[in-house]
């Protein structure tokens, strides 16, 4: 059980507090309700660009990292299609430094041409290194637009094209910040050696004077139901042929999500999972194979991917893969297998809950979802799962008509 308190400032900033006297540290986590899905289709990659720009100096603080390092702190951030999350950890006695830093960059970034140019180049290099010049790096650049035709999940967080970042003007960047980086669009979570009274006082001191406004979001079109299988073939200079399947699934808050999550674990979590055991260890169809869910706020994807062994055709690989999937759609999993997956989930959940940074970010995300209490109750949904729930999820999700397949050919094999 993770006890927490909650209050809201007049400017709309939602604040959550987890008192944990067992740690000498404090984590200050600020989540902004802006992700890649909130971008203009012609100006993509901005949410991720801001993950970098937010460390480039603010109106009163030229260098974010320097004062934080002086007091023994560290920091990081991540961007998804749904949100952007920033967090820093400091010794408890230096907590006010974290509030000072976070409030100042929420108030206003420096927006110097130098900062924009530096961070723009960082993002461009990341785009090249991770997505263009790395083997299999462009998979998501190919797979997302194959699956999504209307919804903004059709582009990755890095953006559709390097050109969108290269051509981003100072006015574009300022407008994005002014719209989304506002107290009413943020959630602050403080976890560690603090008290509710202390956090309330610091929040009022450092954040209450920041003005808020109503966020304007681009129209987000719902993705139409997929009624037929989609396929794409590409040829790349990579070591081995690879197969990627994307099945449409429910949203993260959907009641069926826990069952689909466990279904993906039964298929692909660890060397004892069905896909690895059957198609790697027993039959040597793939050299590796995995299954996971994207866990997104709008309807997301269950992904199955694997690299084929030499001499194995895509046709053979798919026949063997389909035979494993068909069993899950027609035969109940046994209680022991289901229980093992649930206990693995419980173990990872409990282990992550020992860390103040994880607790802070988890609570921030649950609060952003509108269900902060899930930090203590979501596991109960997993404990209640039955073999029939898994079969129902398999039948619902593993539908060939809602599957998009990417055939990633190694040039040497063609």
C-alpha positions in Angstrom: 0.0 0.0 0.0 1.4 3.4 -1.0 -0.4 6.2 0.9 -0.5 9.6 -0.7 -2.1 13.0 -0.2 -3.5 15.4 -2.9 -4.3 19.0 -3.3 -4.8 21.5 -6.2 -3.4 25.0 -6.5 -5.6 27.8 -7.7 -3.9 27.8 -11.0 -4.9 24.2 -11.6 -1.6 22.5 -10.7 -2.4 19.1 -9.3 0.0 18.1 -6.5 0.4 14.6 -5.0 2.6 13.8 -2.0 4.0 10.4 -0.9 5.7 10.6 2.5 8.5 8.1 2.7 10.8 8.7 5.7 12.9 5.6 4.9 14.7 7.4 2.1 17.1 10.3 2.6 16.1 11.6 -0.8 13.2 13.3 -2.5 12.0 12.8 -6.0 10.2 15.8 -7.7 8.3 14.6 -10.7 6.4 16.9 -13.1 4.2 15.3 -15.8 2.8 17.4 -18.6 -0.2 16.2 -20.5 1.4 16.5 -23.9 2.7 13.8 -26.2 3.3 13.1 -29.8 -0.5 12.7 -30.4 -1.0 16.4 -29.5 1.3 17.6 -32.3 0.4 19.3 -35.6 0.8 16.6 -38.3 3.0 19.0 -40.2 5.1 19.8 -37.1 5.8 16.5 -35.5 8.5 15.6 -33.0 7.9 18.8 -30.9 6.9 17.0 -27.6 10.2 15.1 -27.8 12.1 18.2 -28.8 10.9 19.9 -25.6 12.1 17.0 -23.5 15.6 18.3 -24.6 14.7 22.1 -24.6 13.5 22.0 -21.0 17.1 21.4 -19.9 18.5 24.3 -22.0 18.0 27.1 -19.5 15.0 29.1 -18.3 14.3 32.8 -17.7 16.3 33.0 -14.5 18.5 29.9 -14.6 21.0 29.7 -17.6 21.9 26.1 -16.9 19.4 23.6 -15.4 21.9 20.9 -14.5 24.6 22.9 -12.8 22.6 24.0 -9.7 21.1 20.6 -9.4 24.5 18.9 -9.4 25.8 21.3 -6.8 23.2 20.0 -4.3 23.8 16.3 -5.1 20.8 15.9 -7.5 20.3 14.2 -10.8 17.5 14.2 -13.4 16.0 12.8 -16.5 12.9 12.8 -18.6 11.0 10.7 -21.1 8.4 11.4 -23.8 5.6 9.0 -25.1 2.9 9.4 -27.6 0.6 10.5 -24.7 2.7 12.5 -22.2 6.0 14.0 -21.3 7.5 13.3 -17.8 10.4 15.1 -16.0 11.9 14.0 -12.8 14.8 14.9 -10.5 16.1 13.4 -7.3 17.8 15.4 -4.5 18.8 15.0 -0.9 15.8 15.9 1.2 17.5 19.0 2.7 17.9 20.4 -0.8 14.3 19.9 -2.0 13.8 23.6 -2.5 16.4 23.7 -5.3 14.2 21.2 -7.2 11.1 23.3 -6.8 13.0 26.4 -7.9 14.3 24.7 -11.0 11.0 23.1 -12.0 8.9 26.2 -11.4 11.3 28.5 -13.3 11.2 26.4 -16.5 7.5 26.0 -16.2 7.2 29.8 -16.0 9.3 30.4 -19.1 12.2 28.8 -21.0 15.1 31.0 -22.2 14.3 30.3 -25.9 17.7 31.5 -27.1 18.6 30.8 -30.7 21.7 28.9 -29.4 19.7 26.6 -27.1 17.2 25.8 -29.9 20.0 25.2 -32.4 21.9 22.9 -30.0 18.9 20.8 -29.0 17.6 20.7 -32.5 20.9 19.2 -33.6 20.8 16.7 -30.7 17.4 15.5 -31.8 18.4 15.3 -35.4 21.4 13.2 -34.5 19.2 11.0 -32.3 16.8 10.5 -35.2 19.7 9.4 -37.5 21.4 7.2 -35.0 18.4 5.4 -33.5 16.0 5.4 -36.4 17.9 5.7 -39.7 21.4 4.3 -39.2 20.7 1.5 -36.8 19.7 -2.0 -38.0 15.9 -2.3 -37.8 15.8 1.2 -36.4 13.1 2.4 -38.8 10.6 -0.3 -37.8 8.3 2.1 -35.9 8.6 4.7 -38.7 7.1 2.1 -41.0 4.8 0.2 -38.7 2.8 3.0 -37.1 1.6 4.6 -40.4 0.8 1.1 -41.6 -1.6 0.6 -38.6 -2.9 4.1 -38.1 -4.5 6.0 -41.0 -6.4 8.7 -39.0 -5.2 8.8 -35.4 -2.0 10.7 -34.5 -0.4 7.5 -33.2 0.6 7.1 -36.8 4.0 8.8 -36.1 6.7 7.9 -33.5 7.6 10.3 -30.7 10.8 11.3 -32.7 8.4 12.6 -35.4 7.5 11.8 -39.0 10.5 13.4 -40.6 13.8 15.1 -39.7 12.6 18.0 -41.8 9.9 18.9 -39.2 12.6 19.5 -36.6 15.1 21.1 -39.0 12.5 23.6 -40.1 11.0 24.3 -36.7 11.0 28.1 -36.2 11.4 30.0 -32.9 7.7 31.0 -33.2 6.6 27.4 -33.6 8.5 26.4 -30.6 7.3 29.2 -28.4 3.7 28.6 -29.4 4.0 24.9 -28.5 5.4 25.8 -25.0 2.9 28.5 -24.3 0.0 26.2 -25.2 1.0 23.0 -23.3 3.5 24.0 -20.6 1.0 25.5 -18.1 0.2 24.6 -14.5 -3.3 23.4 -15.4 -1.8 20.9 -17.8 0.7 19.5 -15.3 0.8 17.1 -12.4 3.5 17.5 -9.7 4.3 14.4 -7.5 6.8 14.7 -4.6 8.0 11.4 -3.0 10.5 10.8 -0.3 11.5 12.4 3.0 8.9 15.2 3.0 5.7 16.1 4.7 2.4 17.2 3.2 2.7 20.6 5.0 6.2 21.1 3.6 5.2 20.3 0.0 2.1 22.5 0.3 4.2 25.5 1.4 6.8 24.9 -1.3 4.2 24.5 -4.0 2.5 27.7 -3.0 5.8 29.6 -2.9 7.2 28.4 -6.2 4.2 27.5 -8.4 1.1 29.4 -7.3 2.1 32.7 -9.1 2.6 31.0 -12.5 -0.5 31.9 -14.6 -2.6 29.2 -16.3 -4.7 29.0 -19.4 -6.9 26.6 -21.3 -4.9 24.3 -23.5 -5.9 24.1 -27.2 -5.4 20.6 -28.7 -5.5 19.6 -32.4 -8.5 17.6 -33.4 -7.7 13.9 -32.6 -9.5 11.6 -35.0 -10.5 8.2 -33.8 -9.0 5.4 -35.8 -11.5 3.5 -37.8 -12.0 -0.3 -37.2 -9.6 -2.3 -39.3 -11.5 -4.8 -41.4 -8.7 -6.5 -43.4 -5.1 -7.4 -42.9 -2.4 -5.0 -44.0 1.1 -5.9 -45.2 4.2 -4.1 -46.1 7.5 -5.4 -47.4 10.8 -3.6 -47.1 14.4 -4.5 -47.9 17.3 -3.3 -45.8 20.9 -3.9 -45.1 20.4 -6.0 -41.9 21.8 -9.3 -40.7 18.5 -11.3 -40.8 15.0 -11.3 -42.0 12.6 -10.0 -39.4 8.8 -10.3 -38.9 6.7 -7.7 -37.1 3.0 -8.0 -36.4 0.9 -5.3 -34.9 -2.6 -6.3 -33.6 -5.1 -3.6 -32.7 -6.0 -3.8 -29.0 -7.9 -1.8 -26.3 -6.8 1.4 -24.6 -4.8 1.4 -21.3 -7.9 2.2 -19.2 -10.1 -0.4 -20.8 -11.4 -3.2 -18.5 -9.9 -5.8 -20.8 -6.4 -4.3 -20.7 -5.1 -6.5 -17.8 -6.1 -9.7 -19.7 -4.4 -8.5 -22.9 -1.3 -7.5 -20.9 -1.1 -11.0 -19.4 -1.8 -12.5 -22.8 1.3 -10.8 -24.1 3.3 -12.1 -21.1 2.1 -15.7 -21.7 3.3 -15.3 -25.3 6.5 -13.4 -24.9 7.8 -12.7 -21.4 11.0 -14.7 -20.8 12.5 -17.9 -22.1 9.7 -20.0 -20.8 7.0 -18.0 -22.7 5.1 -19.9 -25.4 6.7 -18.1 -28.4 10.3 -18.5 -27.3 9.9 -22.0 -26.0 8.1 -23.3 -29.1 9.6 -21.2 -32.0 13.1 -20.6 -30.7 14.1 -23.5 -28.4 12.1 -26.4 -29.9 11.7 -25.6 -33.6 14.5 -23.0 -34.3 12.2 -20.9 -36.5 13.3 -17.6 -34.9 16.6 -16.7 -33.3 14.6 -14.5 -31.0 11.0 -13.5 -30.6 9.0 -11.2 -28.3 5.5 -10.0 -27.6 4.5 -6.9 -25.7 1.8 -4.2 -25.6 2.2 -0.5 -26.2 -0.1 0.4 -23.2 -1.3 3.7 -24.7 -4.1 6.0 -23.6 -6.1 5.5 -26.8 -6.5 2.1 -28.4 -3.0 0.7 -28.8 -1.1 -2.3 -30.2 0.0 -5.8 -29.2 3.3 -6.4 -31.0 4.9 -9.7 -32.0 8.3 -9.5 -33.5 11.1 -11.9 -34.3 14.2 -12.5 -36.4 14.1 -15.5 -38.6 16.7 -18.2 -38.6 18.7 -18.7 -41.8 16.8 -20.8 -44.3 13.4 -20.1 -42.8 10.9 -18.4 -45.1 8.4 -15.9 -43.9 5.6 -18.3 -45.0 7.0 -21.1 -42.7 7.6 -18.6 -39.9 4.0 -17.4 -40.1 2.5 -20.8 -40.2 4.4 -21.8 -37.1 3.5 -18.6 -35.3 -0.2 -18.9 -36.2 -0.2 -22.4 -34.8 0.9 -21.0 -31.4 -1.6 -18.2 -31.5 -4.5 -20.5 -32.5 -3.9 -22.7 -29.4 -4.4 -19.6 -27.2 -7.7 -18.8 -29.0 -9.1 -22.3 -28.7 -7.7 -23.8 -25.5 -7.8 -22.4 -22.0 -4.4 -21.7 -20.4 -3.8 -23.8 -17.3 -4.1 -22.1 -13.9 -0.4 -22.6 -13.1 0.8 -20.8 -16.2 -1.6 -17.9 -15.6 -0.6 -17.7 -11.9 3.1 -17.6 -12.9 2.6 -14.6 -15.2 0.5 -12.8 -12.5 3.2 -13.4 -9.9 5.9 -12.1 -12.3 3.9 -9.0 -12.7 3.4 -8.7 -9.0 7.1 -9.2 -8.4 8.2 -6.4 -10.8 5.5 -4.1 -9.4 6.6 -4.6 -5.8 10.3 -4.3 -6.7 9.7 -1.0 -8.6 7.7 0.3 -5.7 10.8 0.3 -3.5 12.2 3.2 -5.4 11.0 6.8 -4.8 11.5 7.8 -8.4 9.3 4.9 -9.7 6.7 5.6 -7.1 6.5 9.2 -8.1 6.3 8.6 -11.8 3.8 5.8 -11.4 1.5 8.0 -9.3 1.9 10.8 -11.8 0.8 8.6 -14.7 -2.1 7.1 -12.7 -3.2 10.6 -11.8 -2.9 11.7 -15.4 -5.1 8.7 -16.3 -7.7 10.0 -13.9 -7.2 7.2 -11.4 -4.5 7.9 -8.9 -5.9 5.2 -6.6 -4.8 2.6 -9.2 -1.3 2.8 -7.7 -2.7 0.6 -5.0 -5.6 -1.2 -6.6 -4.6 -2.1 -10.2 -2.9 -5.4 -9.2 -6.2 -6.6 -7.9 -7.5 -6.7 -11.5 -4.7 -9.1 -12.4 -5.4 -11.3 -9.4 -9.0 -11.7 -10.6 -8.1 -12.9 -14.1 -9.3 -16.3 -15.1 -8.2 -18.6 -18.0 -11.4 -17.7 -19.8 -10.4 -14.0 -19.6 -7.1 -14.8 -21.4 -8.9 -16.8 -24.1 -11.5 -14.0 -24.6 -8.6 -11.5 -24.9 -6.8 -13.8 -27.4 -9.9 -14.1 -29.6 -10.6 -10.4 -29.4 -7.0 -9.2 -30.2 -5.4 -11.9 -32.3 -7.7 -11.3 -35.2 -6.0 -11.7 -38.6 -8.3 -8.9 -40.0 -7.0 -6.4 -37.5 -3.3 -7.3 -38.0 -0.7 -5.3 -39.8 2.4 -7.2 -40.8 5.8 -5.8 -41.7 8.1 -8.1 -43.6 11.6 -6.8 -43.1 13.9 -8.5 -45.6 17.7 -8.7 -45.3 19.1 -7.6 -48.7 21.5 -10.6 -48.7 18.5 -13.0 -48.6 16.7 -11.6 -51.6 
